[in-house]
Amino acid sequence: MHGSPQRRAGTGGRQHECRFRDGFAETLTGTPQGGVASPLLANIYLSVLDRHFARIWNTEMSPGWQRQARRRKGLPNYRLVRYADDFVVLVHGTKSEAETLKAEIGELLASKLKMTLSVEKTHITHIDDGFVFLGFHIHRRPWCDGRRVVLTIPSEPALASVMHKNKKLTGRSMTSLSLEEVLRSVNPVLRGWAAYSRYGASKRTFSYLGWYAWWRLLLWIRYKHPHLTWKQRRYYGADRITEGGIVLYNPAKMRVQRYTFRGAQISTPYNIDEVDPDGARFRRTNHDDVAFVGQISEYLA
């Protein structure tokens, strides 16, 4: 394998985004990018970065009065947010302070992790301009009541990716399949992407994706049955593209649910020895495993 996945960092508040990439080294063995072991190895390797930022946050920026004191002294406040091999660094400060932090992170990566910053992938972005993280475009904008709010919207590359998958599944090469088989391929893609993206301001995006998916399948029907008249094709209206009891899934029906902050440390059945489930700051997660298995069984049926 040559190299490894891209690393990211950014800033929020009055802030910026920095993207990181490690150096390339030719090896005879390695972990394929996107493989099951890749996120696990990233969590193990990048735990050095987590501990570095956690130590600074706990000793110099927590509780809140310390952050206020730092700002009065002209010092920035910052925190790392990481998921597998993607991370952003949120900086409350000036652009020059973000650039200084970027240089410090580069030195840390080089000295402890033997990684280097990629010049073309590392940049600083103001929160008003926004940045892309985990498939969402995060930016701040004025609201109707005069406040400035941070919106999390599905990013254009993420939307383009799911549209491309839908296009491949409904292309001319798929006309040998039945409508039921195509629906069984398309629906999980639409439903899965909508379930992942529903925690942002995604309603308009879902409506557009539903419209696009309907037109793609209508075009597939035209490829498969070229002699159908337009009057006959009009039968396949919204929620009427169905066969074998399967209806084309409409992402616009996915309920948008804003994510509720449950604390910096969340209690799960796997960290009961480290996180007190009865603590005031902690909220224990509940997962309806029966319902989840039922949905998976339905998709595989």
RAWO-V188562 format. One record per backbone hydrogen bond with DSSP energy under -1.0 kcal/mol. NH is the residue of the N-H (numbers start at 1). CO is the residue of the C=O. If there is no record, write none. Layout:
nh	co
NH	CO
NH	CO
This chain:
nh	co
7	20
9	18
11	16
18	9
20	7
35	32
41	37
42	38
43	39
44	40
45	41
46	42
50	46
51	47
52	48
53	49
54	50
55	51
56	52
57	53
58	54
59	55
60	56
61	57
66	63
68	64
69	65
70	66
71	67
72	68
73	69
74	71
75	70
77	92
79	90
81	88
83	86
86	83
88	81
90	79
92	77
98	94
99	95
100	96
101	97
102	98
103	99
104	100
105	101
106	102
107	103
108	104
109	105
110	106
111	107
112	108
113	109
115	109
122	118
129	126
130	126
131	138
133	136
136	133
137	153
138	131
139	151
140	127
141	149
143	147
146	143
149	141
151	139
153	137
155	135
159	155
160	156
161	157
162	158
163	159
164	160
165	161
166	162
167	163
168	164
169	165
171	168
174	171
175	172
177	174
182	178
183	179
184	180
185	181
186	182
187	183
190	186
191	187
192	188
193	189
194	190
195	191
196	192
197	193
200	197
201	152
202	200
206	202
207	203
208	204
209	205
210	206
211	207
212	208
213	209
214	210
215	211
216	212
217	213
218	214
219	215
220	216
221	217
222	218
223	219
224	220
225	221
228	225
233	229
234	230
235	232
236	233
237	235
240	237
242	240
243	246
246	243
248	241
253	250
254	251
257	198
271	268
274	271
275	271
279	276
285	267
289	287
292	288
293	289
294	290
295	291
296	292
297	293
298	294
299	295
300	296
301	297
